[in-house]
């Protein structure tokens, strides 16, 4: 029974697997650019999950055309709104991370965060 | 509706808009705007606090006058207003105390950008305190993270950029988990407003449905916010970020930013999920265990440290451990103790940072212990302030730290299983605190024997009026918290009652 649930909700399962991939990349990769890619995979997985939650098969976006006012005709618009907000947040965070990466690269000519840390320990400031 | 009820919204908007305004002003004007905005918001929050205490009821402010499930809401009770007043006071004093450091350490053309970040940080903290909507809370958590990152990296050197990068990475992991938890909750309940979610969660809990997803979302939110507030194993970025950023940043980050997240977590436990359900789950045991480990490990790292600012930063790790241990107890007195410790630690830690910078001034900006011998004689006020802060951290009576330790111990007594570990951890941690703080105090009051260290100089009181004023206010605040704790604890108690 559990397995049928999993198969029916395969898209949510995919979203969670993607989230795991992104999360572990952001946590474990040494290379800063790969970390940022991991961050973006993680955020995108969240949007997939949210969008799936708002979707109901056979219904349309809640824009009233032809005078149809029935609730049953439309999907829930709030998850889509949340996705948009999330995208804005994710864009600004990625931009900030990239700018930090550029600064570190100009100073140390490497993208490896651990190497930067060891060098900092050696030379002080 | 009375006019006072508009003030929480106005204070959020005021600080939010003063950010962009500061970006077009020059440094000096931006500083004045910033100080004025923080003071005005402090006064407005005090008015709100007085109003809520008088009426004895929490009020809800509808944004755009849309009723419950559609509109966004602000909700204000005694605890929220108290936090807002307190955060404004600490922020104002930290900004005043660090004026000279900011002028030296931040480039001339970037001065105003610093105030953009501080204003945004204040608005996001206020929004985290007041909001009644989970997704709004998430968005402001991110704004908080971004502006805190700006505060760290405004003083440009390799250390701060590396610390800011590490801080961002940890914070993003935390906010990813938080967002996932919020999405799960939304998925389970179909609501985003805190009060509506709580009603739905109660119904779910009563019917026994979706027990595991609820637990998972609770775990995700707790772990996410614990990572963001630097609970013990997630603190790697903290010493560098607090140790090398400019003074105001270190004071604000240690005393306000992490506390904002912890306050949000308490709010989610009480207002979104319901403390009864949280208590029955195993989540708080995990927080309790990590809190206790953090109390001890943070102090051990601080003992090993040879740099005064990094030592104070490691002490923050231990104090965050105290706070998590408090609500890990899962009782009302435990949560009250935690919230009191949020206030007490904020007042003490920012005092210590400002005082330590006064001491390092007299040693030619060296933060190394060996240069600080006898610094208490060269900068008298800073020496006294550092001693007050240290005594408060150790838990000496009269100062605020004593009351919070007392509250933690009282909360632990009577708890069947957790009493013994809590009391033992409190005792060990107090001894460790005493070891490194008293060691520092003794060092700064040991007369310097060797001659010829021309970096050292006497810092007269007149040289830095702003920092001296801030230090005096901090000392007064600390003793006030220590001596008249009763009304504040009473306010916290009524505030938590309004959370229900």
Interface residues (C-beta under 8 A of the other chain):
Chain A: X19 X22 X23 X26 X27 X32 X35 X39 X42 X43 X46 X49 X50 X53 X78 X79 X82 X85 X86 X89 X92 X93 X96 X97 X100 X101 X103 X104 X107 X108 X113 X116 X117 X120 X123 X125
Chain B: X135 X138 X139 X142 X145 X146 X149 X153 X157 X158 X159 X161 X162 X164 X165 X166 X168 X169 X172 X173 X176 X177 X179 X180 X183 X186 X187 X192 X244
